[in-house]
Amino acid sequence: MNGIEILSLFIAPVILLLTFLYLRIRLNVESFKLLLMAILFGLISVILVYGAQLLAEVLDLNELRNIKRTAFYTFVIIGFSSEFGKFLFLRYYFLPLKGFRGPLDGIIYSVIISLGFVTGSIFLLGYNIIGANVDTLYLFLYPFFSIISGIIMGFFVGLGKSRKNRFVDSMTGLGATVFFHGLYNFCFCTDDKRLLIIFSIGSVIIAVLLAIKGVNTKIEEEITQDNL
């Protein structure tokens, strides 16, 4: 590994540490413990994508000989296995919590889980434990993409807290992040930099809009409670 590749391995841990310290100052002790759990769950989620990679090697699914195999590998093997583990912890551990109130809480926990996941997976990728010949740009962008996917999943899963169609909201969050994760990997597997640029701009815009919507929803809920 060269110096740039080694440096890229520390982007995710640094972002995670700064985010964690910021939230630690803003949140109470109980929430602090939940953040630790979110990091742990993110690290555990790496096991699923690692297992999917091993299965792909055994079944020869990682040989990307045509566009169909590439799409299946990036969207199903990588995209689904990467997001499904994170989704399970967010949906079935954090969502039922009494203090979990809506999209903003979903975004916070989902982003922390995603950063925990990418912190573990990026070291496996960097040292070729899963995958091989990973692009240095991929390693640099992966932590930032994980934040975007965390916002998208967290918003929709959190939205289901106060709505009757919780299943639909949860599946929307999972489906959207699987698609985005798969498309991110598809850009690199096909070496399509133009698609990567378009995808990056579009995903950032979507994530920012959802984050703003999540914050506004939280503010509206607080105003409503104060008026009661």
C-alpha positions in Angstrom: 0.0 0.0 0.0 1.2 3.5 -0.8 1.0 6.5 1.4 -2.2 7.8 -0.2 -4.0 4.5 0.3 -2.9 4.3 3.9 -4.1 7.8 4.5 -7.5 7.0 3.0 -8.0 4.2 5.6 -8.1 6.8 8.4 -10.8 9.0 6.9 -13.7 7.0 8.2 -12.4 6.6 11.8 -11.7 10.3 12.0 -15.1 11.3 10.8 -16.7 8.8 13.2 -14.7 10.1 16.1 -15.5 13.8 15.4 -19.2 13.0 14.9 -19.3 10.9 18.0 -17.6 13.6 20.1 -20.0 16.2 18.8 -23.1 14.1 19.6 -21.6 13.2 22.9 -21.6 16.9 23.9 -25.1 17.5 22.6 -26.8 14.4 23.9 -27.4 12.9 27.4 -25.7 9.9 28.9 -28.4 7.4 27.9 -28.1 8.5 24.3 -24.3 8.3 24.6 -24.6 4.6 25.4 -26.9 4.1 22.4 -24.3 5.7 20.2 -21.7 3.2 21.4 -24.1 0.4 20.5 -24.7 2.0 17.1 -20.9 1.9 16.4 -20.7 -1.7 17.6 -23.7 -2.7 15.4 -22.1 -1.1 12.4 -18.9 -3.0 12.9 -20.9 -6.3 13.3 -22.7 -5.5 10.0 -19.4 -6.0 8.2 -19.7 -9.7 8.8 -22.7 -10.0 6.4 -20.9 -8.3 3.5 -17.8 -10.4 4.2 -19.9 -13.6 4.1 -21.5 -12.4 0.8 -18.1 -11.8 -0.7 -16.9 -15.3 0.2 -20.1 -16.8 -1.2 -19.6 -14.8 -4.4 -16.1 -16.2 -4.8 -17.3 -19.8 -4.2 -20.1 -19.4 -6.8 -17.8 -17.5 -9.2 -20.2 -14.4 -9.0 -17.3 -12.0 -8.7 -16.1 -12.6 -12.2 -17.6 -9.6 -13.9 -17.6 -10.8 -17.5 -20.5 -8.7 -18.7 -22.8 -5.9 -17.7 -25.5 -8.3 -16.2 -23.1 -10.0 -13.9 -21.6 -6.6 -12.9 -25.1 -5.3 -12.1 -26.0 -8.4 -10.1 -22.7 -8.3 -8.2 -22.8 -4.6 -7.3 -26.5 -4.3 -6.5 -27.3 -7.7 -4.9 -24.0 -9.1 -3.6 -22.5 -5.8 -2.4 -25.4 -3.3 -2.2 -27.9 -5.6 -0.4 -25.5 -7.3 1.9 -23.9 -4.0 3.0 -27.2 -2.3 3.8 -29.3 -5.2 5.1 -27.3 -5.7 8.2 -27.4 -2.0 9.1 -31.1 -1.9 8.4 -31.8 -4.8 10.8 -30.2 -3.1 13.7 -31.8 0.3 13.0 -35.3 -1.1 12.4 -35.5 -3.7 15.1 -33.3 -2.3 17.9 -33.4 1.5 17.6 -36.8 2.2 16.1 -38.8 0.5 18.9 -37.0 2.6 21.6 -39.2 5.0 23.5 -36.8 7.9 22.9 -36.8 7.3 19.2 -39.3 9.8 17.9 -38.8 10.4 14.2 -36.7 11.0 11.1 -34.0 13.0 12.8 -33.3 10.3 15.4 -33.3 7.8 12.6 -30.7 9.8 10.7 -28.5 10.1 13.8 -28.4 6.4 14.6 -28.3 5.4 11.0 -25.3 7.6 10.2 -23.4 6.3 13.2 -24.1 2.7 12.3 -23.0 3.5 8.7 -19.7 5.1 9.9 -19.1 2.1 12.2 -19.7 -0.2 9.2 -17.4 1.7 6.9 -14.7 2.0 9.5 -14.6 -1.8 9.6 -15.1 -2.6 6.0 -12.7 0.0 4.6 -9.8 -1.7 6.4 -10.9 -5.1 4.9 -11.0 -3.4 1.5 -7.8 -1.6 1.9 -5.9 -4.8 2.8 -7.7 -6.8 0.2 -9.4 -9.1 2.8 -12.6 -8.5 0.9 -12.5 -7.6 -2.7 -9.3 -6.9 -4.6 -7.5 -4.0 -6.3 -9.8 -1.4 -4.8 -9.5 2.1 -6.4 -7.9 4.6 -4.0 -10.7 7.1 -5.0 -13.2 4.5 -3.8 -11.6 4.3 -0.4 -11.6 8.1 -0.1 -15.2 8.6 -1.1 -16.7 5.5 0.7 -17.0 7.2 4.1 -18.8 10.2 2.7 -21.1 8.0 0.7 -21.8 6.0 3.8 -23.0 9.2 5.5 -25.3 9.8 2.6 -26.7 6.3 2.7 -27.1 6.6 6.5 -29.2 9.8 6.0 -31.4 8.2 3.4 -32.1 5.0 5.4 -32.4 6.8 8.7 -35.0 9.4 7.4 -37.4 6.8 5.9 -37.1 4.3 8.8 -37.5 7.1 11.3 -40.5 8.4 9.4 -42.3 5.2 10.0 -42.2 5.9 13.8 -45.2 8.2 13.6 -47.0 6.7 10.6 -49.2 3.7 10.2 -47.4 2.4 7.1 -44.1 1.6 9.0 -43.4 -1.4 6.8 -43.6 0.7 3.6 -41.4 3.4 5.0 -38.8 0.9 6.2 -38.7 -0.9 2.9 -38.4 2.4 1.1 -35.4 3.2 3.2 -33.8 -0.2 2.6 -34.6 -0.3 -1.1 -33.2 3.2 -1.7 -30.0 2.6 0.1 -29.4 -0.8 -1.6 -29.9 1.0 -4.9 -27.6 3.9 -4.1 -24.9 1.5 -2.6 -25.1 -0.7 -5.7 -24.9 2.2 -8.1 -21.9 3.6 -6.2 -20.0 0.3 -6.7 -21.3 0.0 -10.3 -19.6 3.2 -11.1 -16.3 1.9 -10.0 -16.7 -1.6 -11.4 -17.5 -0.1 -14.9 -15.0 2.7 -14.4 -17.7 5.2 -15.4 -16.4 8.4 -13.9 -19.1 10.5 -15.7 -21.8 8.4 -14.0 -20.0 8.7 -10.7 -20.0 12.5 -10.9 -23.7 12.6 -11.7 -24.5 10.1 -9.0 -22.4 12.0 -6.4 -24.1 15.3 -7.1 -27.6 13.8 -7.1 -27.1 11.8 -3.9 -25.6 14.7 -2.0 -28.6 16.9 -3.0 -31.1 14.2 -1.9 -29.3 13.6 1.4 -29.2 17.3 2.2 -32.9 17.8 1.4 -33.8 14.8 3.6 -31.6 16.0 6.5 -33.2 19.4 6.3 -36.6 17.8 6.3 -35.7 15.7 9.3 -34.6 18.7 11.3 -37.7 20.7 10.3 -39.9 17.7 11.3 -38.2 17.7 14.7 -38.7 21.4 15.2 -42.4 21.1 14.2 -42.9 18.3 16.7 -41.3 20.4 19.5 -43.5 23.4 18.7 -46.6 21.2 18.7 -45.7 19.8 22.1 -45.1 23.2 23.5 -48.5 24.4 22.4 -50.3 21.4 24.0 
